[in-house]
Amino acid sequence: MHHIILISISIALSLQTFAQTNDRGYIVKVGDALPALNITLTDGTQVSPDHLKGKVVLIQFTASWCGVCRKEMPHLEKDVWLKYKDHPDFFMVGVDLDEPLEKVIVFGESVGITYPLALDPGGKLFYQFAAQNSGVTRNILSDRDGNIIMLTRLFDQEEFNQMTAEIGKQLE
């Protein structure tokens, strides 16, 4: 009897791990509406869901301790932010997972990015998109209607290129 229970638990955990690996830890999917977000930028600016209406939105989840994030951020700066920052229908933000203001500011400066960074105390924003204990280095892209159209994980150049092409297409 104990062996059957252990096997059942093992299978359940394996299926859970497969599901998390398969969807890369996301609890949202392409086609879902972007959750209503209230974002506080490092300069104190408040961004409300109304501010995001009608805009193509790119949310990058990051953290200072994340090496892959540090690798991706200069690409986001050069290939997305500098290209579209003045487009009236585009909004981009890097959301730093659960780190204090001073650390987030120094992090942005050390990586050399100029796109806005936001605070995420306790991961309240992050956990609207990803499961507990799933990693950062994620981008969520939504269209002007507020629907998620792309979810990335880690930094894969091919996937990144697909994302930048989709941003360009959305902003045509």
GILIN-V847877 format. One record per helix or strand. SS is the DSSP state (~ for helix, > for strand). FROM is the first residue (numbers start at 1). TO is the last residue. Records with the same first field share a line. If there is no record, write none. Layout:
SS: FROM-TO, FROM-TO
This chain:
~: 2-22, 49-52, 67-84, 101-111, 121-123, 126-128, 157-170
>: 26-26, 33-33, 39-41, 46-47, 56-62, 90-97, 117-120, 130-130, 138-142, 147-153
